[in-house]
């Protein structure tokens, strides 16, 4: 999802949390400013749901949390809060928080024309600040295509492209599945 431009007042993080609880829509909080989040398509929702089911089923009983787009991620060492489509944390420090997580190992964004530039650019730059993030996944909602960004031992990011017929491997959560599972029921 991408921030839609609107004129909101600047908030402290505490004011943002109190204000956000009263809103009908979700808003990301970046450098004291809030940005309304745009809605997604049916394909976007179905793809995110398919991924959520795969991950929750696989991680059941592991102690990891699999969260949907209603869960905020705090950008580590900042007061910025964003909403990924899916996040997974296995970090003990995130087990006691109720408004956001800070230490995800996996973040997934489902792309759409209105979100792609933000998800690939500024949002990924923010996510990369987090030393606990091992994989960042961009899922195309208009074609069967997944890009996986995996942090290697040298803290550089390797890109792996998956297409029809491929098995997707998420090392961060020890899960491998056919790409077709993500696109089950999707009509392009």
KAHUBEL-V431938 format. One record per backbone hydrogen bond with DSSP energy under -0.5 kcal/mol. NH is the residue of the N-H (numbers start at 1). CO is the residue of the C=O. Records with the same first field share a line. If there is no record, write none. Layout:
NH->CO ; CO
This chain:
4->36
8->6
11->32
16->12
17->13
18->14
19->15
20->16
21->17
22->18 ; 19
23->20
28->35
29->81
30->28 ; 33
33->30
35->28
36->4
37->26
38->2
45->41
46->42
47->43
48->44
49->45
50->46
51->47
52->48
53->49
54->50
55->51
56->52
57->53
58->54
59->55
60->56
62->59
65->89
67->65 ; 87
71->68
72->99
73->82
74->101
75->80
76->74
78->75
81->29
82->73
84->82
85->108
86->108
87->67
88->106
89->65
94->91
95->92
97->94
101->72
105->88
106->88
107->135
108->86
109->137
111->109 ; 139
115->112
116->112
119->115
120->116
121->117
123->118
124->118
125->121
126->122
127->123
128->124
129->126
130->127
131->129
133->130
134->105
135->105
136->149
137->107
138->147
139->109 ; 137
140->138 ; 145
141->111
145->143
146->162
147->138
148->146 ; 160
149->136 ; 147
150->148 ; 158
151->134
152->156
155->152
158->150 ; 156
160->148
162->146
164->144
166->163
168->166 ; 177
170->168 ; 175
171->169
173->170
174->171
175->170
177->168
179->166
181->178
182->178 ; 179
183->179
184->181
186->183
188->186
